[in-house]
Amino acid sequence: MFAALLGAKTYPVDGIVVALDPAQNTITVSHRPIPKLMPAMTMPFRLDTPAEMRSLRVGSRVRFELVLKNEQSLARHVQVVGESDLEIPQPKDRKKIGELIPDFALIDQNSKPFRFSDLRGKTIAINFIYTRCPLPDVCPRLSANFAVLQRRFRQQTGKELVLLSITIDPQFDSPEVLRDYANRWGAHPDAWRFLTGPAAEIQRVAGNLGLVYWPDEGSLGHNSTTSIIGRDGRLAAIVEGSSFRVGQLGDLIARQLLEAAK
């Protein structure tokens, strides 16, 4: 591990644990501004070792080193320094597998109105990102996963399959900003749409799909979820976090496409 971290940059982090994910070895932390890196916000962090999870609970105040190198970030030397009375919001009206996803209306990267119900009859994959995300293994990884899916299903995307990336930072992520971001990832407009719009509408959709997300002064709270919606508009599968293998997500989509072809 020491050799792998040579040349890495480290930053001190001070914040409150708002979610634990032992399966992914990640914690979601609402943190203060990290000097020379990012403003105060809420982000998931991968722990250096699973053992560091044992002393943590939701509400713990923690300090740790954030290590950034190449395409990875790690939280190491996590120390509990107190407890917080922070009230952790829960997803509102989270839908279960098999339940219908309510209709919603947003705007895509080309400033075109978007309505979810217009995609009925197609398989849909939805993730949540924002363009200013500074950690390479969170939003950029989610976007990289969708880029891989766009290539894997190039014959189906835009026809039987549509990819949707919804920003959780609509105040900054205008259609113009999202269009530039989409171009960097090689997104085809009909196959992979980036959506923005009213914060209240985005929060409602996020809650339906299990995303813990709340805007606050100087902060941005969120976890990560990627959802697959069947052609009947019902939730078919949901993948938590950002560290899953893209092949797993692709296989879930392939299964939905196969079912739709029967």
Residue frames as qw, qx, qy, qz and C-alpha x, y, z in Angstrom:
[[0.000, 0.885, 0.466, 0.000, 0.00, 0.00, 0.00],
 [0.327, -0.759, 0.078, 0.557, 2.80, 2.44, 0.87],
 [0.365, -0.133, 0.581, 0.715, 4.41, 2.07, -2.56],
 [0.180, 0.586, 0.703, 0.361, 1.05, 2.58, -4.25],
 [0.130, -0.920, -0.346, 0.128, 0.55, 5.86, -2.40],
 [0.483, -0.345, 0.185, 0.783, 3.91, 7.38, -3.35],
 [0.112, 0.095, 0.420, 0.895, 3.26, 10.61, -5.21],
 [0.172, -0.661, -0.703, -0.199, -0.33, 10.79, -3.98],
 [0.060, -0.434, 0.128, -0.890, -1.84, 14.01, -2.65],
 [0.345, -0.422, -0.790, 0.280, -3.40, 14.06, 0.81],
 [0.181, -0.487, -0.072, -0.851, -6.00, 16.41, 2.26],
 [0.000, 0.090, 0.793, -0.602, -7.42, 16.67, 5.79],
 [0.382, -0.400, -0.566, -0.611, -11.17, 16.05, 6.07],
 [0.059, 0.076, 0.681, -0.726, -13.41, 17.00, 9.00],
 [0.467, -0.130, -0.388, -0.784, -17.07, 16.01, 8.91],
 [0.593, -0.072, 0.569, -0.565, -20.06, 13.96, 10.05],
 [0.042, -0.003, 0.961, 0.272, -20.91, 10.43, 8.90],
 [0.555, 0.154, 0.103, -0.811, -24.38, 10.42, 7.33],
 [0.932, 0.166, -0.057, -0.316, -24.40, 6.89, 5.86],
 [0.371, -0.483, 0.788, 0.089, -22.44, 3.62, 6.09],
 [0.859, 0.358, -0.180, -0.319, -22.11, 1.03, 3.34],
 [0.580, -0.499, 0.641, 0.064, -20.05, -1.91, 4.64],
 [0.845, 0.308, 0.427, 0.090, -20.66, -3.94, 1.48],
 [0.560, 0.767, 0.024, 0.312, -18.91, -1.27, -0.62],
 [0.673, -0.273, -0.190, 0.660, -16.51, -0.28, 2.18],
 [0.170, 0.450, 0.136, 0.866, -17.64, 3.34, 1.88],
 [0.163, -0.594, -0.561, 0.553, -18.91, 6.04, 4.20],
 [0.154, 0.726, 0.346, 0.574, -20.88, 9.13, 3.21],
 [0.445, -0.409, -0.337, 0.722, -19.62, 12.21, 5.04],
 [0.076, 0.939, 0.247, 0.227, -20.99, 15.74, 5.30],
 [0.708, -0.190, -0.098, 0.673, -17.69, 17.60, 5.51],
 [0.099, -0.873, -0.025, 0.476, -16.34, 21.08, 5.95],
 [0.530, 0.815, -0.218, -0.086, -14.44, 22.78, 3.10],
 [0.883, -0.159, 0.201, 0.394, -11.33, 20.83, 2.14],
 [0.065, -0.847, 0.225, 0.476, -8.61, 23.44, 1.50],
 [0.061, 0.547, -0.648, -0.526, -7.35, 23.56, -2.10],
 [0.121, 0.054, 0.966, 0.222, -9.76, 20.79, -3.15],
 [0.209, -0.485, -0.711, -0.465, -13.51, 21.37, -2.70],
 [0.319, -0.413, 0.176, -0.835, -16.12, 23.36, -0.78],
 [0.371, -0.049, 0.780, -0.501, -18.25, 21.91, 1.99],
 [0.685, 0.101, -0.402, -0.600, -20.53, 19.16, 0.69],
 [0.755, -0.213, 0.560, -0.268, -21.56, 15.58, 1.35],
 [0.560, 0.524, -0.585, -0.263, -19.75, 12.81, -0.51],
 [0.984, -0.174, 0.035, -0.033, -19.08, 9.07, -0.32],
 [0.063, 0.764, -0.640, 0.049, -15.52, 8.05, 0.58],
 [0.920, 0.057, -0.387, 0.001, -13.94, 4.61, 0.23],
 [0.611, -0.731, 0.300, -0.045, -12.12, 3.46, 3.36],
 [0.212, 0.660, -0.720, -0.036, -8.52, 2.39, 3.18],
 [0.187, 0.091, -0.971, 0.121, -9.28, -0.76, 5.22],
 [0.530, -0.458, -0.582, -0.414, -12.61, -2.41, 6.21],
 [0.521, -0.314, -0.619, 0.497, -11.46, -2.41, 9.84],
 [0.085, 0.022, -0.157, 0.984, -11.96, 1.36, 9.99],
 [0.429, -0.377, -0.475, -0.669, -15.72, 0.84, 9.60],
 [0.529, -0.317, -0.765, 0.184, -16.05, -0.89, 12.99],
 [0.265, -0.343, -0.466, 0.771, -15.89, 2.21, 15.18],
 [0.099, -0.008, -0.221, -0.970, -18.19, 4.31, 13.00],
 [0.141, 0.552, 0.810, -0.137, -21.90, 4.98, 13.12],
 [0.109, 0.687, 0.407, 0.592, -24.27, 7.47, 11.53],
 [0.332, -0.918, -0.135, -0.167, -23.78, 10.78, 13.33],
 [0.765, -0.380, 0.029, 0.520, -20.10, 10.22, 14.22],
 [0.154, 0.961, -0.202, -0.112, -17.87, 13.25, 13.82],
 [0.910, -0.033, 0.212, 0.356, -14.72, 12.11, 12.06],
 [0.091, 0.871, -0.383, -0.294, -11.38, 13.33, 10.83],
 [0.873, 0.025, 0.422, 0.242, -9.30, 11.51, 8.25],
 [0.139, -0.513, 0.507, 0.679, -6.82, 11.88, 5.42],
 [0.756, 0.569, 0.237, -0.221, -8.22, 11.89, 1.90],
 [0.428, -0.396, 0.629, 0.515, -5.65, 10.37, -0.45],
 [0.665, 0.675, 0.109, -0.301, -5.97, 11.13, -4.18],
 [0.269, -0.470, 0.708, 0.452, -3.88, 9.33, -6.77],
 [0.013, 0.017, -0.825, -0.565, -4.66, 8.71, -10.43],
 [0.460, -0.282, -0.532, -0.653, -8.20, 7.31, -10.65],
 [0.605, -0.406, -0.676, 0.108, -8.66, 6.50, -6.97],
 [0.177, -0.617, 0.297, -0.707, -9.40, 8.20, -3.67],
 [0.651, -0.237, -0.696, 0.189, -9.13, 6.67, -0.21],
 [0.407, -0.772, 0.132, -0.469, -10.04, 7.75, 3.30],
 [0.753, 0.030, -0.562, 0.342, -7.37, 6.59, 5.73],
 [0.302, 0.004, -0.551, 0.778, -6.57, 7.07, 9.41],
 [0.374, -0.582, -0.380, -0.614, -10.24, 7.70, 10.24],
 [0.229, -0.055, -0.688, 0.687, -10.68, 8.95, 13.79],
 [0.294, -0.728, -0.570, -0.243, -13.95, 9.48, 15.65],
 [0.260, 0.177, -0.321, 0.893, -13.75, 12.83, 17.44],
 [0.265, 0.132, 0.458, -0.838, -17.32, 13.14, 18.74],
 [0.199, 0.464, 0.859, 0.084, -21.00, 12.72, 17.96],
 [0.096, -0.040, -0.213, -0.972, -23.48, 14.98, 16.19],
 [0.355, 0.410, 0.675, -0.499, -27.16, 15.70, 16.57],
 [0.229, 0.283, -0.486, -0.795, -27.46, 16.18, 12.80],
 [0.708, 0.286, 0.508, -0.398, -30.78, 14.89, 11.50],
 [0.184, -0.208, 0.792, 0.544, -30.02, 12.66, 8.51],
 [0.625, 0.313, -0.016, -0.715, -32.69, 12.97, 5.80],
 [0.525, 0.040, 0.845, 0.089, -34.09, 9.78, 4.30],
 [0.023, -0.051, -0.662, -0.747, -35.19, 9.32, 0.70],
 [0.473, 0.227, 0.341, -0.780, -38.77, 10.49, 0.30],
 [0.812, 0.352, 0.169, -0.434, -41.23, 8.00, -1.16],
 [0.046, -0.481, 0.828, 0.285, -38.53, 5.53, -2.18],
 [0.835, 0.201, -0.179, -0.480, -39.94, 3.00, -4.61],
 [0.665, -0.286, 0.690, -0.016, -39.48, -0.72, -4.21],
 [0.047, -0.197, 0.844, 0.497, -38.53, -3.16, -6.94],
 [0.073, 0.399, 0.892, 0.199, -41.57, -3.66, -9.13],
 [0.056, 0.747, 0.458, -0.479, -43.20, -0.35, -8.29],
 [0.438, 0.741, 0.340, 0.379, -44.09, 2.24, -10.90],
 [0.411, -0.214, -0.063, 0.884, -41.79, 5.25, -11.14],
 [0.183, 0.819, 0.409, -0.358, -43.87, 8.46, -11.19],
 [0.534, 0.673, 0.238, 0.453, -43.64, 10.71, -14.22],
 [0.361, -0.710, -0.032, 0.604, -41.31, 13.72, -14.09],
 [0.508, 0.806, 0.179, 0.246, -40.37, 16.61, -16.37],
 [0.512, -0.613, 0.172, 0.577, -36.88, 18.10, -16.74],
 [0.439, 0.861, -0.162, -0.199, -34.67, 19.69, -19.45],
 [0.930, 0.018, 0.147, 0.337, -31.87, 17.93, -21.33],
 [0.532, -0.419, 0.212, 0.705, -28.40, 19.12, -22.35],
 [0.241, 0.239, 0.515, 0.787, -29.76, 20.53, -25.60],
 [0.198, 0.122, 0.248, -0.940, -32.40, 22.60, -23.75],
 [0.468, -0.158, -0.653, -0.574, -35.14, 20.28, -24.96],
 [0.644, -0.318, 0.311, -0.623, -38.05, 19.49, -22.62],
 [0.326, 0.154, -0.933, 0.003, -37.89, 15.95, -21.29],
 [0.716, -0.261, 0.195, -0.617, -40.75, 13.88, -19.89],
 [0.277, -0.309, 0.905, -0.093, -40.08, 10.47, -18.39],
 [0.679, 0.297, 0.581, -0.337, -43.39, 9.00, -19.57],
 [0.574, 0.681, -0.254, -0.376, -42.33, 9.60, -23.19],
 [0.151, 0.510, -0.845, -0.060, -39.84, 6.74, -22.75],
 [0.737, -0.043, 0.553, -0.387, -42.46, 4.15, -21.83],
 [0.911, 0.398, 0.037, -0.105, -41.76, 0.99, -23.79],
 [0.557, 0.619, -0.462, 0.307, -37.98, 1.37, -23.47],
 [0.791, -0.376, -0.297, 0.381, -35.49, 0.14, -20.89],
 [0.050, 0.903, -0.116, 0.411, -33.97, 3.05, -18.96],
 [0.718, -0.207, -0.367, 0.554, -30.86, 3.37, -16.78],
 [0.109, -0.918, -0.068, -0.375, -30.68, 6.39, -14.46],
 [0.660, -0.210, -0.357, 0.627, -27.78, 7.73, -12.40],
 [0.154, -0.976, -0.155, -0.013, -27.17, 11.01, -10.57],
 [0.698, 0.057, -0.016, 0.714, -24.04, 13.11, -11.11],
 [0.037, 0.977, 0.110, -0.178, -22.81, 16.68, -11.03],
 [0.698, 0.637, -0.091, 0.313, -20.15, 18.19, -13.23],
 [0.002, -0.820, 0.413, -0.397, -18.09, 19.79, -10.44],
 [0.929, -0.365, 0.042, -0.040, -17.61, 16.48, -8.61],
 [0.078, 0.838, -0.538, 0.032, -13.91, 16.47, -7.60],
 [0.582, -0.359, 0.727, -0.064, -13.50, 12.78, -6.71],
 [0.309, 0.386, -0.704, -0.510, -12.49, 10.60, -9.68],
 [0.152, -0.052, -0.986, -0.049, -14.16, 7.45, -8.35],
 [0.277, 0.444, 0.640, -0.562, -17.62, 8.93, -7.78],
 [0.518, 0.688, 0.197, -0.469, -19.39, 10.99, -10.49],
 [0.281, 0.634, -0.596, -0.405, -16.65, 10.55, -13.13],
 [0.151, -0.137, 0.978, 0.040, -16.75, 6.79, -12.56],
 [0.481, 0.463, 0.646, -0.371, -20.54, 6.74, -12.88],
 [0.466, 0.739, -0.115, -0.472, -20.24, 8.66, -16.15],
 [0.081, 0.498, -0.821, -0.266, -17.47, 6.35, -17.36],
 [0.378, 0.113, 0.906, -0.152, -19.74, 3.39, -16.64],
 [0.546, 0.641, 0.374, -0.389, -22.48, 4.88, -18.81],
 [0.291, 0.712, -0.479, -0.423, -19.94, 5.54, -21.58],
 [0.131, -0.237, 0.956, 0.109, -19.06, 1.84, -21.49],
 [0.452, 0.385, 0.754, -0.281, -22.75, 0.90, -21.61],
 [0.459, 0.725, -0.011, -0.513, -23.32, 3.21, -24.57],
 [0.215, 0.544, -0.741, -0.330, -20.60, 1.33, -26.46],
 [0.238, -0.042, 0.966, -0.088, -21.74, -2.13, -25.34],
 [0.365, 0.539, 0.736, -0.183, -25.35, -1.49, -26.36],
 [0.016, -0.361, 0.281, 0.889, -24.65, 0.78, -29.33],
 [0.119, -0.201, -0.797, -0.558, -27.27, -1.05, -31.43],
 [0.263, -0.603, -0.753, 0.018, -29.96, -0.59, -28.78],
 [0.224, -0.476, -0.312, 0.791, -29.22, 2.83, -27.22],
 [0.180, 0.243, -0.174, -0.937, -31.64, 5.48, -28.36],
 [0.522, -0.063, -0.634, -0.567, -34.07, 2.78, -29.48],
 [0.728, -0.380, -0.562, -0.097, -34.74, 0.06, -26.90],
 [0.657, -0.435, -0.334, 0.517, -32.41, 1.57, -24.25],
 [0.108, 0.852, -0.004, 0.513, -31.94, 5.14, -22.98],
 [0.600, -0.185, -0.432, 0.647, -29.36, 6.33, -20.44],
 [0.151, -0.889, -0.182, -0.393, -30.26, 9.26, -18.18],
 [0.535, -0.081, -0.408, 0.735, -27.81, 11.21, -16.00],
 [0.219, -0.874, -0.341, -0.267, -29.58, 13.67, -13.69],
 [0.320, 0.424, -0.385, 0.755, -27.57, 16.46, -12.08],
 [0.490, -0.651, -0.537, 0.218, -27.93, 17.09, -8.35],
 [0.326, -0.441, -0.054, 0.835, -26.42, 20.56, -8.79],
 [0.359, 0.685, 0.562, 0.293, -29.00, 22.29, -11.01],
 [0.105, -0.942, -0.072, 0.311, -27.99, 25.76, -9.84],
 [0.220, -0.640, 0.539, 0.501, -24.65, 25.31, -11.62],
 [0.345, -0.006, 0.858, 0.381, -25.35, 22.55, -14.14],
 [0.480, 0.537, 0.041, -0.693, -27.28, 24.44, -16.81],
 [0.875, 0.411, 0.252, -0.048, -28.08, 22.76, -20.15],
 [0.448, 0.825, -0.332, 0.086, -24.99, 24.45, -21.60],
 [0.265, -0.630, 0.707, -0.182, -22.74, 23.09, -18.86],
 [0.781, -0.017, 0.603, -0.162, -24.25, 19.62, -19.24],
 [0.779, 0.622, 0.016, -0.074, -23.85, 19.73, -23.02],
 [0.229, 0.778, -0.572, 0.122, -20.14, 20.39, -22.65],
 [0.485, -0.391, 0.744, -0.241, -19.89, 17.61, -20.08],
 [0.861, 0.266, 0.386, -0.197, -21.82, 15.22, -22.33],
 [0.632, 0.733, -0.251, -0.025, -19.52, 15.99, -25.24],
 [0.075, -0.682, 0.711, -0.151, -16.48, 15.16, -23.12],
 [0.575, -0.140, 0.782, -0.198, -17.93, 11.71, -22.52],
 [0.092, 0.130, -0.803, -0.575, -18.93, 11.19, -26.14],
 [0.359, 0.348, 0.752, -0.429, -22.64, 10.98, -25.29],
 [0.000, 0.258, 0.690, 0.676, -25.03, 10.58, -28.22],
 [0.280, -0.107, 0.177, -0.937, -27.98, 12.94, -27.61],
 [0.741, -0.122, -0.302, -0.587, -30.70, 10.38, -28.30],
 [0.763, -0.019, -0.636, 0.109, -28.96, 7.58, -26.42],
 [0.551, -0.313, -0.485, 0.603, -27.62, 9.32, -23.31],
 [0.056, -0.787, -0.227, -0.571, -29.38, 12.41, -22.02],
 [0.368, -0.089, -0.502, 0.778, -28.16, 14.69, -19.23],
 [0.229, -0.723, -0.546, -0.355, -30.99, 16.33, -17.32],
 [0.177, -0.048, -0.415, 0.891, -31.39, 19.43, -15.18],
 [0.281, -0.593, -0.531, -0.536, -34.36, 21.46, -14.00],
 [0.430, -0.700, 0.092, -0.562, -36.11, 22.65, -10.84],
 [0.073, 0.391, -0.821, 0.410, -34.38, 21.51, -7.65],
 [0.615, -0.068, 0.499, -0.607, -37.70, 20.35, -6.16],
 [0.878, 0.310, -0.139, -0.336, -38.40, 18.10, -9.14],
 [0.524, 0.476, -0.686, 0.166, -34.90, 16.61, -9.02],
 [0.209, -0.318, 0.745, -0.547, -35.23, 15.95, -5.28],
 [0.797, 0.063, 0.259, -0.543, -38.53, 14.16, -5.86],
 [0.837, 0.391, -0.363, -0.121, -37.04, 11.89, -8.52],
 [0.261, 0.496, -0.744, 0.364, -33.95, 11.30, -6.37],
 [0.477, -0.233, 0.612, -0.586, -36.12, 10.26, -3.43],
 [0.893, 0.192, 0.015, -0.407, -38.10, 7.83, -5.59],
 [0.830, 0.398, -0.378, 0.102, -34.82, 6.17, -6.61],
 [0.856, -0.411, -0.191, 0.248, -33.22, 6.00, -3.15],
 [0.507, 0.413, -0.171, 0.737, -30.84, 8.93, -3.46],
 [0.422, -0.735, -0.335, 0.413, -30.17, 10.75, -0.20],
 [0.397, 0.329, 0.200, 0.833, -29.79, 14.28, -1.52],
 [0.164, -0.887, -0.405, 0.150, -30.36, 17.65, 0.07],
 [0.394, 0.588, -0.042, 0.705, -29.06, 21.10, -0.88],
 [0.494, -0.771, -0.272, 0.294, -27.82, 23.30, 1.94],
 [0.088, 0.982, -0.168, -0.006, -25.82, 26.48, 2.25],
 [0.017, 0.755, -0.655, -0.023, -22.31, 25.68, 1.08],
 [0.392, -0.224, 0.891, -0.054, -22.97, 21.93, 0.90],
 [0.677, 0.216, -0.432, -0.556, -24.36, 19.21, -1.31],
 [0.519, -0.257, 0.763, -0.288, -25.54, 15.96, 0.22],
 [0.807, 0.303, -0.264, -0.431, -25.86, 12.74, -1.71],
 [0.666, -0.251, 0.694, 0.108, -25.09, 9.06, -1.95],
 [0.237, 0.385, -0.651, -0.610, -24.98, 7.17, -5.28],
 [0.652, 0.208, 0.695, -0.221, -27.59, 4.98, -6.92],
 [0.204, 0.259, -0.650, -0.685, -28.00, 3.63, -10.45],
 [0.597, 0.228, 0.601, -0.481, -31.49, 2.41, -11.32],
 [0.020, 0.018, -0.823, -0.567, -32.84, 0.29, -14.13],
 [0.528, 0.298, 0.338, -0.720, -36.42, 0.88, -15.21],
 [0.420, 0.181, 0.858, 0.232, -38.25, -1.71, -17.29],
 [0.004, 0.186, 0.531, 0.827, -40.25, -0.86, -20.39],
 [0.304, -0.649, -0.675, -0.176, -43.40, -0.88, -18.23],
 [0.077, -0.748, 0.092, -0.653, -42.05, 2.06, -16.23],
 [0.794, -0.594, -0.036, -0.125, -41.43, -0.02, -13.10],
 [0.150, -0.773, 0.610, -0.086, -38.22, -0.21, -11.09],
 [0.929, 0.178, -0.317, -0.075, -36.45, -3.40, -12.17],
 [0.825, -0.139, -0.252, 0.487, -33.13, -3.10, -10.29],
 [0.084, -0.969, 0.130, -0.195, -31.06, -0.63, -8.31],
 [0.809, 0.103, -0.280, 0.507, -27.29, -0.66, -7.75],
 [0.388, -0.914, -0.061, 0.102, -25.90, 1.24, -4.78],
 [0.548, -0.602, 0.308, 0.493, -22.60, 3.15, -4.73],
 [0.451, 0.815, -0.246, -0.270, -20.16, 3.87, -7.55],
 [0.149, -0.598, 0.780, 0.107, -17.63, 1.06, -7.18],
 [0.835, 0.167, 0.493, -0.176, -19.64, -1.76, -8.77],
 [0.377, -0.149, 0.709, 0.577, -18.32, -3.49, -11.86],
 [0.406, 0.372, -0.167, -0.818, -19.85, -2.00, -14.99],
 [0.292, 0.078, -0.889, -0.343, -20.25, -5.52, -16.36],
 [0.015, 0.316, 0.867, -0.384, -22.72, -6.28, -13.58],
 [0.297, 0.521, 0.231, -0.766, -24.84, -3.29, -14.50],
 [0.333, 0.357, -0.584, -0.649, -24.60, -4.19, -18.16],
 [0.147, -0.071, -0.983, -0.086, -25.80, -7.72, -17.48],
 [0.167, 0.457, 0.670, -0.561, -28.83, -6.39, -15.59],
 [0.357, 0.532, -0.111, -0.760, -29.68, -4.19, -18.58],
 [0.240, 0.231, -0.837, -0.435, -29.13, -7.06, -21.00],
 [0.047, 0.253, 0.945, -0.204, -31.63, -9.13, -19.01],
 [0.292, 0.568, 0.385, -0.666, -34.23, -6.39, -19.28],
 [0.332, 0.489, -0.443, -0.674, -33.66, -6.05, -23.02],
 [0.125, 0.058, -0.971, -0.197, -34.00, -9.81, -23.42],
 [0.166, 0.417, 0.795, -0.408, -37.28, -9.80, -21.51],
 [0.321, 0.590, 0.072, -0.737, -38.56, -6.94, -23.65],
 [0.254, 0.378, -0.688, -0.565, -37.74, -8.90, -26.83],
 [0.152, 0.107, 0.980, -0.066, -39.86, -11.90, -25.83]]
